Amino acid sequence: MILDMRPVCTFTDYFVIATGRNPRQTAAIWDEVHGRMKHEQQLLPRTIDGKQEGTWILADYLDVVLHVFTPEARDYYKLEELWNDVPEVELETAVAG
């Protein structure tokens, strides 16, 4: 899920929210995103949090904040409900843009 945060906050443009089945899979998702961002876009996150636990990995790329949750953590924090007043961006639109 991609949320367009521009209408409601100044610290980032988008939230990207993903879910892995367990902490090991969240770590694998993070590793893949991090590797691609580093090698294909030459981008490194300003901060990374939660890698050790793996239930909620947060990577701040300034314009984009990546959230990778386990199902339990995603259900607990409910970012989609917290930010339900912001538009969701379709993946095809994000890739084309």
N, CA, C and O atoms as CSV, one atom per row, in Angstrom:
chain,resi,resn,atom,element,x,y,z
A,1,MET,N,N,0.844,-1.169,0.000
A,1,MET,CA,C,0.000,0.000,0.000
A,1,MET,C,C,0.897,1.241,0.000
A,1,MET,O,O,1.909,1.295,0.699
A,2,ILE,N,N,0.506,2.226,-0.792
A,2,ILE,CA,C,1.232,3.494,-0.847
A,2,ILE,C,C,0.253,4.599,-0.483
A,2,ILE,O,O,-0.792,4.746,-1.118
A,3,LEU,N,N,0.591,5.373,0.536
A,3,LEU,CA,C,-0.252,6.485,0.954
A,3,LEU,C,C,0.415,7.800,0.586
A,3,LEU,O,O,1.599,7.996,0.862
A,4,ASP,N,N,-0.326,8.692,-0.029
A,4,ASP,CA,C,0.161,10.019,-0.400
A,4,ASP,C,C,0.014,10.928,0.825
A,4,ASP,O,O,-1.087,11.379,1.140
A,5,MET,N,N,1.108,11.187,1.499
A,5,MET,CA,C,1.095,11.938,2.753
A,5,MET,C,C,1.208,13.449,2.548
A,5,MET,O,O,1.087,14.207,3.511
A,6,ARG,N,N,1.435,13.895,1.328
A,6,ARG,CA,C,1.668,15.318,1.068
A,6,ARG,C,C,0.565,16.243,1.573
A,6,ARG,O,O,0.868,17.345,2.029
A,7,PRO,N,N,-0.712,15.835,1.509
A,7,PRO,CA,C,-1.750,16.760,1.997
A,7,PRO,C,C,-1.743,16.967,3.515
A,7,PRO,O,O,-2.308,17.948,3.998
A,8,VAL,N,N,-1.112,16.058,4.277
A,8,VAL,CA,C,-1.271,16.113,5.730
A,8,VAL,C,C,0.022,16.235,6.533
A,8,VAL,O,O,-0.034,16.429,7.748
A,9,CYS,N,N,1.163,16.128,5.900
A,9,CYS,CA,C,2.396,16.242,6.685
A,9,CYS,C,C,3.523,16.855,5.868
A,9,CYS,O,O,3.475,16.901,4.639
A,10,THR,N,N,4.536,17.322,6.582
A,10,THR,CA,C,5.662,17.989,5.933
A,10,THR,C,C,6.946,17.174,5.972
A,10,THR,O,O,7.929,17.557,5.337
A,11,PHE,N,N,6.965,16.068,6.693
A,11,PHE,CA,C,8.212,15.322,6.850
A,11,PHE,C,C,8.443,14.267,5.786
A,11,PHE,O,O,9.556,13.753,5.674
A,12,THR,N,N,7.431,13.926,5.001
A,12,THR,CA,C,7.593,12.952,3.927
A,12,THR,C,C,6.491,13.125,2.900
A,12,THR,O,O,5.474,13.764,3.171
A,13,ASP,N,N,6.691,12.557,1.723
A,13,ASP,CA,C,5.666,12.609,0.679
A,13,ASP,C,C,4.794,11.356,0.663
A,13,ASP,O,O,3.589,11.432,0.426
A,14,TYR,N,N,5.414,10.203,0.916
A,14,TYR,CA,C,4.683,8.942,0.805
A,14,TYR,C,C,5.047,7.992,1.931
A,14,TYR,O,O,6.179,7.991,2.414
A,15,PHE,N,N,4.081,7.182,2.347
A,15,PHE,CA,C,4.293,6.010,3.180
A,15,PHE,C,C,4.112,4.800,2.271
A,15,PHE,O,O,3.115,4.698,1.557
A,16,VAL,N,N,5.061,3.898,2.297
A,16,VAL,CA,C,4.906,2.604,1.644
A,16,VAL,C,C,4.767,1.588,2.764
A,16,VAL,O,O,5.636,1.485,3.630
A,17,ILE,N,N,3.665,0.833,2.744
A,17,ILE,CA,C,3.365,-0.117,3.812
A,17,ILE,C,C,3.305,-1.517,3.212
A,17,ILE,O,O,2.545,-1.782,2.281
A,18,ALA,N,N,4.126,-2.404,3.769
A,18,ALA,CA,C,4.179,-3.793,3.296
A,18,ALA,C,C,4.090,-4.735,4.485
A,18,ALA,O,O,4.334,-4.345,5.626
A,19,THR,N,N,3.738,-5.972,4.202
A,19,THR,CA,C,3.607,-6.972,5.256
A,19,THR,C,C,4.342,-8.241,4.867
A,19,THR,O,O,4.196,-8.749,3.755
A,20,GLY,N,N,5.138,-8.745,5.809
A,20,GLY,CA,C,5.749,-10.066,5.684
A,20,GLY,C,C,5.033,-11.009,6.633
A,20,GLY,O,O,4.411,-10.560,7.596
A,21,ARG,N,N,5.106,-12.284,6.384
A,21,ARG,CA,C,4.392,-13.259,7.222
A,21,ARG,C,C,4.975,-13.379,8.623
A,21,ARG,O,O,4.264,-13.722,9.568
A,22,ASN,N,N,6.264,-13.099,8.757
A,22,ASN,CA,C,6.947,-13.256,10.040
A,22,ASN,C,C,8.187,-12.358,10.025
A,22,ASN,O,O,8.516,-11.794,8.982
A,23,PRO,N,N,8.881,-12.215,11.157
A,23,PRO,CA,C,10.057,-11.329,11.191
A,23,PRO,C,C,11.133,-11.690,10.172
A,23,PRO,O,O,11.815,-10.806,9.653
A,24,ARG,N,N,11.287,-12.943,9.889
A,24,ARG,CA,C,12.288,-13.345,8.889
A,24,ARG,C,C,11.914,-12.823,7.503
A,24,ARG,O,O,12.775,-12.364,6.752
A,25,GLN,N,N,10.625,-12.896,7.170
A,25,GLN,CA,C,10.192,-12.398,5.865
A,25,GLN,C,C,10.219,-10.869,5.806
A,25,GLN,O,O,10.527,-10.304,4.756
A,26,THR,N,N,9.904,-10.190,6.910
A,26,THR,CA,C,10.010,-8.731,6.894
A,26,THR,C,C,11.458,-8.317,6.655
A,26,THR,O,O,11.726,-7.353,5.938
A,27,ALA,N,N,12.388,-9.052,7.262
A,27,ALA,CA,C,13.809,-8.764,7.048
A,27,ALA,C,C,14.194,-8.996,5.592
A,27,ALA,O,O,14.973,-8.225,5.031
A,28,ALA,N,N,13.661,-10.043,4.973
A,28,ALA,CA,C,13.950,-10.315,3.567
A,28,ALA,C,C,13.382,-9.223,2.665
A,28,ALA,O,O,14.030,-8.804,1.706
A,29,ILE,N,N,12.170,-8.765,2.972
A,29,ILE,CA,C,11.587,-7.659,2.200
A,29,ILE,C,C,12.456,-6.425,2.339
A,29,ILE,O,O,12.777,-5.774,1.345
A,30,TRP,N,N,12.842,-6.098,3.568
A,30,TRP,CA,C,13.713,-4.938,3.804
A,30,TRP,C,C,15.032,-5.081,3.050
A,30,TRP,O,O,15.482,-4.131,2.409
A,31,ASP,N,N,15.647,-6.242,3.118
A,31,ASP,CA,C,16.926,-6.451,2.429
A,31,ASP,C,C,16.794,-6.225,0.923
A,31,ASP,O,O,17.672,-5.624,0.306
A,32,GLU,N,N,15.711,-6.699,0.339
A,32,GLU,CA,C,15.495,-6.528,-1.098
A,32,GLU,C,C,15.290,-5.055,-1.458
A,32,GLU,O,O,15.905,-4.552,-2.398
A,33,VAL,N,N,14.435,-4.375,-0.718
A,33,VAL,CA,C,14.193,-2.950,-0.983
A,33,VAL,C,C,15.487,-2.161,-0.794
A,33,VAL,O,O,15.851,-1.346,-1.642
A,34,HIS,N,N,16.169,-2.401,0.304
A,34,HIS,CA,C,17.408,-1.680,0.593
A,34,HIS,C,C,18.449,-1.899,-0.511
A,34,HIS,O,O,19.083,-0.949,-0.968
A,35,GLY,N,N,18.617,-3.134,-0.927
A,35,GLY,CA,C,19.585,-3.442,-1.980
A,35,GLY,C,C,19.254,-2.754,-3.288
A,35,GLY,O,O,20.133,-2.201,-3.948
A,36,ARG,N,N,17.992,-2.790,-3.659
A,36,ARG,CA,C,17.587,-2.144,-4.923
A,36,ARG,C,C,17.715,-0.629,-4.847
A,36,ARG,O,O,18.197,0.002,-5.788
A,37,MET,N,N,17.290,-0.049,-3.743
A,37,MET,CA,C,17.409,1.411,-3.601
A,37,MET,C,C,18.865,1.839,-3.637
A,37,MET,O,O,19.200,2.861,-4.236
A,38,LYS,N,N,19.725,1.071,-3.004
A,38,LYS,CA,C,21.142,1.410,-2.947
A,38,LYS,C,C,21.804,1.267,-4.321
A,38,LYS,O,O,22.524,2.162,-4.764
A,39,HIS,N,N,21.560,0.151,-4.980
A,39,HIS,CA,C,22.273,-0.120,-6.236
A,39,HIS,C,C,21.624,0.504,-7.467
A,39,HIS,O,O,22.328,0.922,-8.387
A,40,GLU,N,N,20.298,0.573,-7.499
A,40,GLU,CA,C,19.629,1.100,-8.680
A,40,GLU,C,C,19.380,2.601,-8.600
A,40,GLU,O,O,19.375,3.280,-9.626
A,41,GLN,N,N,19.173,3.127,-7.398
A,41,GLN,CA,C,18.847,4.542,-7.238
A,41,GLN,C,C,19.925,5.325,-6.492
A,41,GLN,O,O,19.834,6.547,-6.377
A,42,GLN,N,N,20.946,4.629,-5.983
A,42,GLN,CA,C,22.007,5.246,-5.181
A,42,GLN,C,C,21.432,5.994,-3.970
A,42,GLN,O,O,21.893,7.080,-3.617
A,43,LEU,N,N,20.423,5.395,-3.350
A,43,LEU,CA,C,19.780,5.999,-2.185
A,43,LEU,C,C,19.966,5.126,-0.957
A,43,LEU,O,O,19.810,3.906,-1.011
A,44,LEU,N,N,20.297,5.766,0.134
A,44,LEU,CA,C,20.376,5.105,1.436
A,44,LEU,C,C,19.396,5.788,2.372
A,44,LEU,O,O,19.196,7.000,2.281
A,45,PRO,N,N,18.784,5.032,3.267
A,45,PRO,CA,C,17.851,5.662,4.198
A,45,PRO,C,C,18.573,6.542,5.197
A,45,PRO,O,O,19.711,6.269,5.580
A,46,ARG,N,N,17.897,7.599,5.614
A,46,ARG,CA,C,18.455,8.471,6.646
A,46,ARG,C,C,18.497,7.740,7.976
A,46,ARG,O,O,19.474,7.844,8.718
A,47,THR,N,N,17.450,7.010,8.274
A,47,THR,CA,C,17.404,6.193,9.485
A,47,THR,C,C,16.695,4.875,9.191
A,47,THR,O,O,15.861,4.781,8.291
A,48,ILE,N,N,17.050,3.868,9.972
A,48,ILE,CA,C,16.413,2.552,9.911
A,48,ILE,C,C,16.135,2.152,11.348
A,48,ILE,O,O,16.987,2.319,12.220
A,49,ASP,N,N,14.960,1.632,11.594
A,49,ASP,CA,C,14.629,1.182,12.940
A,49,ASP,C,C,13.885,-0.146,12.852
A,49,ASP,O,O,13.148,-0.386,11.896
A,50,GLY,N,N,14.077,-1.008,13.846
A,50,GLY,CA,C,13.324,-2.243,13.957
A,50,GLY,C,C,13.909,-3.448,13.272
A,50,GLY,O,O,13.275,-4.504,13.254
A,51,LYS,N,N,15.107,-3.335,12.698
A,51,LYS,CA,C,15.694,-4.479,11.997
A,51,LYS,C,C,15.936,-5.662,12.933
A,51,LYS,O,O,15.759,-6.811,12.528
A,52,GLN,N,N,16.327,-5.405,14.146
A,52,GLN,CA,C,16.629,-6.486,15.086
A,52,GLN,C,C,15.388,-7.312,15.393
A,52,GLN,O,O,15.426,-8.541,15.331
A,53,GLU,N,N,14.290,-6.642,15.725
A,53,GLU,CA,C,13.074,-7.348,16.099
A,53,GLU,C,C,12.355,-7.913,14.874
A,53,GLU,O,O,11.870,-9.044,14.891
A,54,GLY,N,N,12.297,-7.114,13.821
A,54,GLY,CA,C,11.685,-7.558,12.577
A,54,GLY,C,C,10.171,-7.520,12.538
A,54,GLY,O,O,9.579,-7.943,11.546
A,55,THR,N,N,9.520,-7.025,13.591
A,55,THR,CA,C,8.062,-6.957,13.560
A,55,THR,C,C,7.573,-5.697,12.864
A,55,THR,O,O,6.499,-5.698,12.262
A,56,TRP,N,N,8.358,-4.608,12.941
A,56,TRP,CA,C,8.057,-3.365,12.229
A,56,TRP,C,C,9.391,-2.725,11.868
A,56,TRP,O,O,10.068,-2.141,12.714
A,57,ILE,N,N,9.746,-2.845,10.623
A,57,ILE,CA,C,10.976,-2.227,10.130
A,57,ILE,C,C,10.581,-0.927,9.454
A,57,ILE,O,O,9.726,-0.904,8.568
A,58,LEU,N,N,11.212,0.150,9.881
A,58,LEU,CA,C,10.910,1.468,9.356
A,58,LEU,C,C,12.186,2.037,8.743
A,58,LEU,O,O,13.224,2.082,9.404
A,59,ALA,N,N,12.118,2.464,7.503
A,59,ALA,CA,C,13.258,3.065,6.819
A,59,ALA,C,C,12.836,4.423,6.269
A,59,ALA,O,O,11.889,4.518,5.488
A,60,ASP,N,N,13.533,5.456,6.676
A,60,ASP,CA,C,13.192,6.823,6.286
A,60,ASP,C,C,14.103,7.273,5.151
A,60,ASP,O,O,15.287,7.543,5.354
A,61,TYR,N,N,13.530,7.348,3.956
A,61,TYR,CA,C,14.242,7.830,2.774
A,61,TYR,C,C,13.908,9.301,2.497
A,61,TYR,O,O,14.072,9.771,1.371
A,62,LEU,N,N,13.448,10.019,3.506
A,62,LEU,CA,C,13.032,11.410,3.447
A,62,LEU,C,C,11.736,11.585,2.663
A,62,LEU,O,O,10.696,11.830,3.275
A,63,ASP,N,N,11.752,11.472,1.346
A,63,ASP,CA,C,10.529,11.640,0.557
A,63,ASP,C,C,9.588,10.449,0.700
A,63,ASP,O,O,8.382,10.569,0.484
A,64,VAL,N,N,10.150,9.307,1.063
A,64,VAL,CA,C,9.381,8.075,1.230
A,64,VAL,C,C,9.779,7.425,2.541
A,64,VAL,O,O,10.965,7.305,2.850
A,65,VAL,N,N,8.781,7.006,3.312
A,65,VAL,CA,C,9.037,6.241,4.528
A,65,VAL,C,C,8.464,4.846,4.310
A,65,VAL,O,O,7.270,4.682,4.063
A,66,LEU,N,N,9.335,3.847,4.405
A,66,LEU,CA,C,8.954,2.459,4.220
A,66,LEU,C,C,8.632,1.826,5.568
A,66,LEU,O,O,9.407,1.936,6.518
A,67,HIS,N,N,7.488,1.166,5.641
A,67,HIS,CA,C,7.070,0.425,6.830
A,67,HIS,C,C,6.878,-1.029,6.407
A,67,HIS,O,O,6.063,-1.313,5.530
A,68,VAL,N,N,7.620,-1.950,7.020
A,68,VAL,CA,C,7.428,-3.379,6.747
A,68,VAL,C,C,7.028,-4.039,8.060
A,68,VAL,O,O,7.807,-4.079,9.013
A,69,PHE,N,N,5.811,-4.552,8.095
A,69,PHE,CA,C,5.228,-5.109,9.304
A,69,PHE,C,C,5.064,-6.626,9.217
A,69,PHE,O,O,4.997,-7.194,8.127
A,70,THR,N,N,5.000,-7.274,10.385
A,70,THR,CA,C,4.388,-8.594,10.476
A,70,THR,C,C,2.884,-8.354,10.526
A,70,THR,O,O,2.461,-7.238,10.826
A,71,PRO,N,N,2.063,-9.365,10.242
A,71,PRO,CA,C,0.604,-9.148,10.289
A,71,PRO,C,C,0.127,-8.643,11.652
A,71,PRO,O,O,-0.745,-7.777,11.719
A,72,GLU,N,N,0.686,-9.174,12.725
A,72,GLU,CA,C,0.259,-8.767,14.059
A,72,GLU,C,C,0.593,-7.297,14.324
A,72,GLU,O,O,-0.229,-6.561,14.869
A,73,ALA,N,N,1.787,-6.876,13.944
A,73,ALA,CA,C,2.179,-5.478,14.163
A,73,ALA,C,C,1.360,-4.539,13.280
A,73,ALA,O,O,0.967,-3.459,13.722
A,74,ARG,N,N,1.103,-4.937,12.050
A,74,ARG,CA,C,0.304,-4.091,11.163
A,74,ARG,C,C,-1.105,-3.937,11.706
A,74,ARG,O,O,-1.678,-2.849,11.661
A,75,ASP,N,N,-1.662,-5.022,12.219
A,75,ASP,CA,C,-2.996,-4.965,12.802
A,75,ASP,C,C,-3.004,-4.115,14.080
A,75,ASP,O,O,-3.978,-3.412,14.349
A,76,TYR,N,N,-1.945,-4.176,14.849
A,76,TYR,CA,C,-1.863,-3.417,16.099
A,76,TYR,C,C,-1.736,-1.908,15.839
A,76,TYR,O,O,-2.453,-1.114,16.447
A,77,TYR,N,N,-0.839,-1.519,14.949
A,77,TYR,CA,C,-0.582,-0.091,14.710
A,77,TYR,C,C,-1.586,0.550,13.756
A,77,TYR,O,O,-1.819,1.755,13.840
A,78,LYS,N,N,-2.178,-0.216,12.864
A,78,LYS,CA,C,-3.259,0.246,11.988
A,78,LYS,C,C,-2.973,1.596,11.310
A,78,LYS,O,O,-3.786,2.517,11.385
A,79,LEU,N,N,-1.829,1.702,10.658
A,79,LEU,CA,C,-1.494,2.962,9.979
A,79,LEU,C,C,-2.530,3.356,8.942
A,79,LEU,O,O,-2.809,4.541,8.754
A,80,GLU,N,N,-3.103,2.362,8.265
A,80,GLU,CA,C,-4.118,2.675,7.256
A,80,GLU,C,C,-5.319,3.374,7.882
A,80,GLU,O,O,-5.904,4.270,7.273
A,81,GLU,N,N,-5.687,2.973,9.087
A,81,GLU,CA,C,-6.815,3.616,9.771
A,81,GLU,C,C,-6.410,4.972,10.341
A,81,GLU,O,O,-7.186,5.926,10.302
A,82,LEU,N,N,-5.206,5.049,10.865
A,82,LEU,CA,C,-4.712,6.310,11.410
A,82,LEU,C,C,-4.662,7.389,10.332
A,82,LEU,O,O,-4.986,8.549,10.587
A,83,TRP,N,N,-4.258,7.001,9.137
A,83,TRP,CA,C,-4.127,7.952,8.023
A,83,TRP,C,C,-5.197,7.698,6.964
A,83,TRP,O,O,-4.916,7.839,5.774
A,84,ASN,N,N,-6.406,7.329,7.358
A,84,ASN,CA,C,-7.440,6.994,6.385
A,84,ASN,C,C,-7.962,8.198,5.597
A,84,ASN,O,O,-8.752,8.031,4.668
A,85,ASP,N,N,-7.531,9.402,5.959
A,85,ASP,CA,C,-7.976,10.594,5.235
A,85,ASP,C,C,-7.019,11.001,4.114
A,85,ASP,O,O,-7.237,12.022,3.462
A,86,VAL,N,N,-5.961,10.216,3.882
A,86,VAL,CA,C,-5.024,10.535,2.799
A,86,VAL,C,C,-5.286,9.604,1.619
A,86,VAL,O,O,-5.747,8.478,1.805
A,87,PRO,N,N,-4.995,10.069,0.412
A,87,PRO,CA,C,-5.251,9.227,-0.755
A,87,PRO,C,C,-4.270,8.055,-0.844
A,87,PRO,O,O,-3.093,8.172,-0.502
A,88,GLU,N,N,-4.792,6.932,-1.310
A,88,GLU,CA,C,-3.949,5.779,-1.606
A,88,GLU,C,C,-3.512,5.885,-3.061
A,88,GLU,O,O,-4.308,6.229,-3.934
A,89,VAL,N,N,-2.243,5.588,-3.316
A,89,VAL,CA,C,-1.689,5.658,-4.663
A,89,VAL,C,C,-1.663,4.247,-5.238
A,89,VAL,O,O,-1.164,3.320,-4.600
A,90,GLU,N,N,-2.195,4.089,-6.431
A,90,GLU,CA,C,-2.153,2.787,-7.093
A,90,GLU,C,C,-0.724,2.486,-7.512
A,90,GLU,O,O,-0.002,3.390,-7.931
A,91,LEU,N,N,-0.310,1.248,-7.409
A,91,LEU,CA,C,1.059,0.852,-7.725
A,91,LEU,C,C,1.428,1.221,-9.163
A,91,LEU,O,O,2.540,1.689,-9.410
A,92,GLU,N,N,0.525,1.020,-10.100
A,92,GLU,CA,C,0.806,1.337,-11.504
A,92,GLU,C,C,1.102,2.833,-11.664
A,92,GLU,O,O,1.983,3.209,-12.437
A,93,THR,N,N,0.385,3.671,-10.951
A,93,THR,CA,C,0.608,5.118,-11.002
A,93,THR,C,C,1.951,5.470,-10.420
A,93,THR,O,O,2.665,6.312,-10.966
A,94,ALA,N,N,2.313,4.831,-9.305
A,94,ALA,CA,C,3.592,5.113,-8.648
A,94,ALA,C,C,4.760,4.704,-9.540
A,94,ALA,O,O,5.755,5.424,-9.623
A,95,VAL,N,N,4.653,3.581,-10.195
A,95,VAL,CA,C,5.739,3.096,-11.062
A,95,VAL,C,C,5.876,3.977,-12.296
A,95,VAL,O,O,6.990,4.265,-12.734
A,96,ALA,N,N,4.752,4.403,-12.857
A,96,ALA,CA,C,4.774,5.230,-14.060
A,96,ALA,C,C,5.283,6.642,-13.761
A,96,ALA,O,O,5.878,7.284,-14.627
A,97,GLY,N,N,5.048,7.125,-12.537
A,97,GLY,CA,C,5.397,8.497,-12.180
A,97,GLY,C,C,6.824,8.638,-11.944
A,97,GLY,O,O,7.293,9.733,-11.632
